[in-house]
Amino acid sequence: MSNQLEDVFTVEDLAKRYGKTERTIRRLVNQGEFPGAKRTPQRWIIIPLSAVQAYEARAVEYRP
């Protein structure tokens, strides 16, 4: 991936991706589900691709 911005997601991106509310995604971030998530000076939460991939891998493991 050539552009660093392509390697990150916002709370809004993940809410759309998972069909959840932004509040739910923020709660998951606060619970540590997305390690490496950072808050910018503009108060945005930036979530790295690696954290999203790890979260999705854990989600697949727990599906019945």
N, C-alpha and C positions, 0 to 999 in steps of 0.2 A: 504494500500500500504506500503510495508515494506521498500523500498528503497526511500530515499528522491529524488533521481534523476528521479524516475518514476513519480514524482508529478510535473514535470516541462517540458516545451517545449522550443525549440529554435525557432528563426525566420525561419530557414530552415524547421523545423518540421511543423510549421503552414502554411508556403507557400505550402508545399506538401499537407497538410490536406485540405486546402481550394482551391487549384488550382490557387493560386495567386503568384505574384512575391515576392521575399524577400523584395524588396523596398516597396511594398504595405503594407506588414506586419509591417515593421519598421515605416511607416507613421501612421498606426493605433496605434502602441505603443506610438508614439510621441503625438498623439491626445488624449491619455488617454483611449483608448478602452480596454486596458488590465491592469487594476489597479494592482499594485504590481510587474510589470515587472521591472527587475533590470539589470543593466549593470555590467559585471564582469571586473576584472582587464585586462582580455584578450580581452575586448571590445565585448564580446558576450552579447546578450540580453537573459535573462532567464525569462520565463513567467510562473507563477504558474497555476496549473490545475484549481484552483477556478476561475481565471480570464478568462480562456478559456471557462469554463462552463457558466459563466455569459455572455460572448460575444455571445455564441451560443444560449443561451436562449433569448437574445435581438433580435438576427437575426430571430429566429422563430416567435417572436411576430410581427415583421414588414413585414413578407411575405404576399403578397396579396392573 
